[in-house]
Amino acid sequence: MVDAATPRPKTILIVEDNELNMKLWNDILEAQGYTLFKTALGLEAVRIASDNQPDLVLLDIQLPDISGFEVARRLKADVATQSIPILAVTAFAMRGDRERVLESGCDGYIAKPVNIVELLRTIETYFAP
């Protein structure tokens, strides 16, 4: 029997087309007890988010089908997914990129290469009571 007072594990959708990054995020986040959904495609990310309602989306901006900008816009435009926080984890680190990422609908931004401690700390802020 499941204890109603026991919180369910937090879920994170990882949207990343680089296999090494995907493996790294997967291994680190699984070790922290998160339940994960994963995809390398933007269109699939929109479907997974809609179907599964993750607690957070970690979103790369450069994807092979549609951009992370478009993924963020679609998620924020849909009543079913608009409240899901989106954290962009991207190599877009030039002047103005952070603003463009946030304007697309992302709630946060971390530039690659990622400091793992910073990433985990940032993720935890989305789950703070």
C-alpha positions in Angstrom: 0.0 0.0 0.0 1.3 3.4 -1.0 1.4 6.0 1.8 -0.4 9.1 0.8 2.1 11.2 2.7 5.0 9.9 0.7 5.6 12.3 -2.1 5.9 10.9 -5.6 9.2 11.2 -7.3 9.6 14.3 -9.4 9.5 13.8 -13.1 11.8 15.5 -15.6 11.6 15.5 -19.4 15.1 15.7 -20.9 15.2 17.0 -24.5 18.7 16.6 -25.8 20.1 15.3 -29.1 23.7 14.9 -28.0 24.0 11.2 -26.8 26.8 12.0 -24.4 24.9 14.8 -22.7 21.8 12.7 -22.6 23.6 9.9 -20.8 25.2 12.3 -18.4 21.9 14.1 -17.5 20.2 10.7 -17.3 22.8 9.2 -14.9 23.0 12.2 -12.7 19.3 12.8 -12.4 18.4 9.1 -11.9 21.0 9.0 -9.1 19.1 11.9 -7.5 15.9 9.9 -7.6 14.1 11.7 -10.4 11.8 9.8 -12.8 12.8 10.7 -16.4 11.3 10.9 -19.8 13.8 11.4 -22.7 13.8 12.4 -26.3 16.1 13.9 -28.9 13.3 15.5 -30.9 11.3 18.6 -30.3 8.0 17.4 -31.7 8.2 14.3 -29.6 9.0 16.5 -26.5 5.8 18.4 -27.0 3.8 15.1 -27.2 5.6 13.6 -24.2 5.0 16.7 -22.1 1.3 16.8 -23.0 0.8 13.1 -22.3 2.9 12.8 -19.1 2.8 16.3 -17.5 6.5 16.2 -16.2 7.4 18.5 -13.3 10.2 20.1 -15.3 11.5 20.1 -18.9 15.3 20.3 -19.5 15.4 21.7 -23.0 18.3 21.9 -25.5 17.7 24.6 -28.1 19.4 23.1 -31.1 17.4 20.0 -32.0 17.3 18.1 -35.3 13.6 18.7 -36.1 12.2 21.9 -34.6 14.1 24.3 -32.4 13.9 24.4 -28.6 12.5 27.9 -29.1 9.5 26.4 -30.9 9.2 23.6 -28.3 9.0 26.2 -25.6 6.5 28.4 -27.5 4.2 25.3 -28.2 4.4 24.2 -24.5 3.6 27.6 -23.2 0.7 28.1 -25.7 -1.1 24.9 -24.7 -3.3 25.2 -21.6 -2.4 21.5 -20.7 1.4 22.3 -20.6 1.8 26.0 -20.0 2.5 25.7 -16.3 5.4 23.2 -16.7 8.7 25.0 -16.0 11.2 24.8 -18.8 14.9 25.1 -18.1 17.0 25.7 -21.3 20.4 23.9 -21.1 22.1 25.2 -24.2 25.3 26.1 -26.0 23.6 29.4 -27.0 25.8 31.7 -24.9 26.3 34.7 -27.1 25.1 38.2 -26.2 21.3 38.3 -26.4 20.9 34.5 -26.5 19.7 34.3 -22.8 17.0 36.9 -23.5 15.9 35.1 -26.7 15.7 31.8 -24.8 13.6 33.4 -22.0 11.4 35.3 -24.5 10.5 32.0 -26.2 8.9 30.8 -23.0 11.7 29.1 -21.1 11.7 29.8 -17.3 15.4 29.5 -16.8 18.7 29.2 -18.7 22.0 27.4 -18.1 24.8 27.6 -20.7 26.8 24.6 -21.7 29.3 23.4 -20.7 27.3 22.8 -17.6 28.5 22.8 -14.1 26.7 19.8 -12.6 26.4 21.3 -9.1 24.8 24.4 -10.6 22.5 22.3 -12.7 21.3 20.3 -9.7 20.9 23.4 -7.6 18.9 25.1 -10.3 16.7 22.0 -10.8 16.0 21.9 -7.0 14.7 25.5 -7.1 11.9 24.4 -9.3 10.9 21.7 -6.7 11.2 23.8 -3.6 8.0 23.9 -1.5 
